[in-house]
Amino acid sequence: MRCRDTIVVMSRPVLACSVRGCGLPLKRHDAHVTCPSGHAFDVARRGYINLLQPQDRRSLTAGDSREAVDARARLLAAGIGRTVLDAFVHRAISLDLEPGATVIDIGSGTGDALAEMARQRPISGIGIDLSTAAAEHAARRFPHLTWAVANADRRLPLVDASVALILSLHARRNPSECARVLAPGGHLLIATPAHDDLVELRESVMGERRHRERADTLLGEHEPFFTLMDRSTVRERRPLERDALLDLLRSTYRGGRSSEATRIAALLQLDVTLASDFFV
């Protein structure tokens, strides 16, 4: 998707103060960052910046749990989901960004997508996630990139028209905020689970074969701000053993549901479809 905004972008800091009513650029000073109004945020020992404001969290443990983050990391380490991630990164690289362009990954999770893109292209990468566990995980593995904790559903802690590309890999996003921070000609690359993603696992656990179509809703939400350039689907089907199936459940919030415990206990091996729809 291409941003319709026409604001002129200038060379300047990208991260912005998240204090309500501020939004001024942040500057790094060793172990903290500050804005011209004097608001300061510490850089955690693990290497990430926590910009989350109290009103932007619903609980003290907002976002993915450490268990969910670790489960996703184990799946990727085993190559599960790698086909979708690699295709996503390949599509991002094909947009032919200028060297050093700012790329934002909202809902960055384990950080693998942004890190893989940075490995293949010279970019300035910033990952934003609501989960401190995710930010800590990403910062520990990829310290050469910037990782921040913030609620991307509300206001992105980014300067207006400062970003060349926004990545959203199975994450929630605020369309108007994405449009605000993108520079003229900037792109938003979205991946959402396709209608048959994990359909076999859902059938085994929930007892019914549900296909979930998300495209129409997504396009309707973004149409006021973006023009669709293209869409595609990446799909693979592979046999998975019990440990991987349990990690898939942990990463999709179903692993701990007592109402489905009996069916989950019976999971031993299953051929599972992993599929994502891409929108540019």
C-alpha positions in Angstrom: 0.0 0.0 0.0 1.3 3.5 -0.9 0.7 6.5 1.4 -1.3 9.3 -0.2 0.2 12.0 2.1 2.3 14.7 0.5 4.2 16.0 3.5 7.9 16.8 2.7 10.3 14.6 4.7 13.5 16.0 6.1 16.6 14.5 7.6 15.8 14.3 11.3 15.3 11.8 14.3 12.6 9.2 13.8 11.5 8.2 17.3 9.2 10.7 19.0 8.2 11.4 22.6 5.1 9.3 23.6 3.9 11.6 26.4 0.4 12.8 25.5 0.4 16.1 23.7 4.2 16.1 23.1 5.4 14.0 20.1 8.7 15.9 19.8 11.8 14.0 18.4 13.8 11.9 20.8 17.6 12.1 21.0 19.8 9.4 22.5 22.1 10.2 25.5 23.9 7.1 26.6 21.4 5.2 28.8 18.4 7.4 28.1 16.6 9.3 25.4 15.1 12.8 25.8 12.9 15.2 23.9 13.3 19.1 23.8 10.6 19.4 26.4 12.7 17.4 28.9 10.7 14.1 28.9 13.2 11.3 29.4 13.0 7.5 28.9 15.5 5.0 30.1 17.2 2.5 27.8 16.8 -0.8 29.6 19.9 -2.9 30.4 18.6 -5.4 27.8 18.9 -2.7 25.1 15.3 -1.6 24.4 13.5 1.7 25.0 10.2 1.6 26.9 8.0 4.4 25.5 4.7 2.8 26.8 2.6 5.2 28.7 0.3 4.0 31.6 -2.9 4.9 29.6 -1.7 2.8 26.7 -1.6 -0.5 28.5 -4.5 -2.6 29.7 -2.4 -4.6 32.2 1.0 -4.6 33.7 1.9 -7.5 31.4 0.6 -6.0 28.1 1.3 -7.8 24.8 2.7 -11.2 24.2 3.9 -13.2 27.2 7.4 -14.5 27.4 6.0 -18.0 26.8 4.4 -16.9 23.5 7.6 -15.1 22.4 9.8 -18.1 23.2 7.3 -20.4 21.4 7.6 -18.3 18.2 11.3 -18.3 18.5 11.5 -22.1 18.8 9.2 -22.5 15.8 11.3 -20.2 13.6 14.5 -21.9 14.8 13.0 -25.2 13.6 12.1 -23.6 10.2 8.4 -23.5 10.9 7.0 -20.3 9.5 10.3 -19.5 7.7 8.7 -19.8 4.3 6.3 -17.0 5.1 8.9 -14.9 6.8 11.4 -15.2 4.0 8.8 -14.4 1.4 7.7 -11.3 3.4 11.3 -10.1 3.6 11.8 -10.7 -0.1 8.7 -8.7 -0.9 10.0 -5.8 1.3 13.4 -5.8 -0.3 11.8 -5.8 -3.8 10.4 -2.3 -3.0 14.0 -1.1 -3.7 14.5 1.4 -0.8 17.3 4.0 -0.7 20.3 2.9 1.3 19.8 3.8 4.9 16.1 4.2 4.6 14.1 4.0 7.8 12.0 0.8 8.1 9.6 0.3 11.0 8.3 -3.1 12.1 5.2 -2.8 14.1 4.4 -5.8 16.3 8.0 -6.8 15.7 7.8 -9.8 18.0 11.0 -11.9 18.0 12.6 -9.3 15.6 13.5 -11.9 13.0 11.8 -10.2 10.0 13.4 -6.8 10.5 16.8 -8.4 11.3 16.7 -10.5 8.2 15.9 -7.4 6.1 18.7 -5.5 7.7 21.1 -8.4 7.0 20.3 -8.2 3.3 19.9 -4.4 2.8 21.5 -1.3 4.5 18.5 0.1 6.4 17.8 2.0 9.6 15.5 -0.4 11.4 13.2 0.2 14.4 11.0 -2.6 15.9 8.0 -1.6 18.0 6.0 -4.1 20.1 3.6 -3.8 23.0 5.4 -6.7 24.8 8.5 -6.0 26.9 9.3 -9.7 26.6 9.4 -9.4 22.8 11.5 -6.2 22.9 13.9 -7.8 25.3 14.2 -10.9 23.1 14.8 -8.9 20.0 17.2 -6.5 21.5 19.3 -9.3 23.0 19.6 -11.1 19.6 19.8 -8.1 17.3 21.5 -5.2 19.2 22.5 -3.4 16.0 18.8 -2.4 15.5 16.5 -0.2 17.6 13.7 -1.8 19.7 11.0 0.1 21.5 8.0 -0.8 23.6 4.8 1.1 22.6 1.2 0.5 21.7 1.0 0.7 17.9 -2.8 0.4 18.0 -3.0 3.9 19.4 -0.2 6.4 18.5 3.1 5.5 17.0 6.0 7.1 18.8 7.4 8.4 15.5 7.9 11.7 13.8 5.6 12.7 11.0 6.6 11.7 7.5 9.9 10.1 8.7 9.5 6.5 7.5 10.1 4.8 4.1 8.5 1.4 4.9 6.3 0.0 7.6 6.2 -3.8 8.1 3.3 -5.5 9.8 3.7 -9.3 9.9 0.6 -10.8 11.6 0.3 -7.7 13.8 -2.3 -5.1 14.5 -1.9 -1.6 13.1 -3.5 1.8 13.1 -4.0 2.9 9.5 -4.2 6.6 10.1 -1.0 6.5 12.3 0.8 4.5 9.6 -0.2 7.1 7.0 1.0 9.9 9.3 4.5 8.6 9.8 5.1 7.5 6.2 7.0 9.8 3.9 5.6 10.6 0.4 5.8 7.4 -1.7 6.3 5.3 1.4 4.9 1.8 1.6 3.0 -0.3 4.1 3.6 -4.1 3.7 1.1 -6.2 5.6 0.9 -9.9 6.1 -2.3 -11.4 7.7 -3.1 -15.1 8.2 -4.8 -16.4 5.1 -8.3 -18.1 5.3 -6.8 -21.5 5.7 -3.9 -20.7 8.0 -3.6 -23.4 10.7 -7.1 -24.7 9.6 -6.2 -28.3 10.5 -5.0 -27.3 13.9 -8.1 -25.2 14.6 -10.3 -28.1 13.5 -8.5 -30.5 15.8 -8.7 -28.2 18.8 -12.0 -26.5 18.3 -13.9 -29.3 16.6 -14.8 -27.5 13.5 -13.0 -26.5 10.3 -13.3 -22.7 10.2 -11.9 -20.6 7.3 -11.4 -17.0 8.3 -11.4 -14.3 5.6 -9.7 -11.1 6.7 -8.9 -9.3 3.4 -12.1 -7.3 2.9 -12.0 -5.9 6.4 -8.4 -5.0 6.1 -8.8 -3.3 2.8 -11.8 -1.3 4.0 -9.9 0.0 7.0 -6.9 1.1 5.0 -8.7 2.5 1.9 -9.1 6.1 3.3 -5.3 6.4 3.6 -3.7 4.0 1.2 -3.8 2.7 -2.4 -3.5 -1.1 -2.9 -0.6 -1.9 -5.2 -0.7 -5.6 -5.1 -1.6 -8.7 -3.1 -0.4 -12.3 -3.0 -0.5 -15.4 -0.9 2.3 -17.6 0.4 1.4 -21.1 1.6 3.1 -24.3 2.7 1.8 -27.5 4.3 4.0 -29.6 6.5 3.8 -32.4 9.1 4.4 -31.3 12.6 5.0 -33.3 15.8 3.5 -32.6 19.2 6.1 -30.1 20.5 5.7 -27.9 17.5 1.9 -28.1 17.6 1.9 -27.1 21.2 4.2 -24.1 20.4 1.8 -23.1 17.6 -1.0 -23.1 20.2 1.1 -21.1 22.7 1.9 -18.5 20.0 -1.8 -18.1 19.1 -3.2 -17.8 22.6 -5.0 -21.2 22.6 -2.4 -23.3 24.5 -3.7 -22.6 27.9 -7.5 -22.8 27.4 -8.8 -25.4 29.8 -12.0 -25.9 27.7 -9.9 -27.4 24.9 -7.5 -29.4 27.1 -8.8 -32.8 26.1 -8.4 -32.2 22.4 -5.0 -30.6 22.9 -3.8 -33.6 25.0 -4.7 -35.9 22.0 -2.5 -33.9 19.6 0.5 -36.1 18.5 1.1 -35.4 14.8 -0.7 -33.3 12.2 -0.2 -32.0 8.7 -0.7 -28.2 9.1 -1.1 -25.4 6.5 0.8 -22.2 7.2 -0.5 -19.5 4.9 -0.4 -15.6 4.8 -1.9 -13.0 2.5 0.4 -10.1 1.6 -0.8 -6.6 0.8 1.4 -3.8 -0.5 
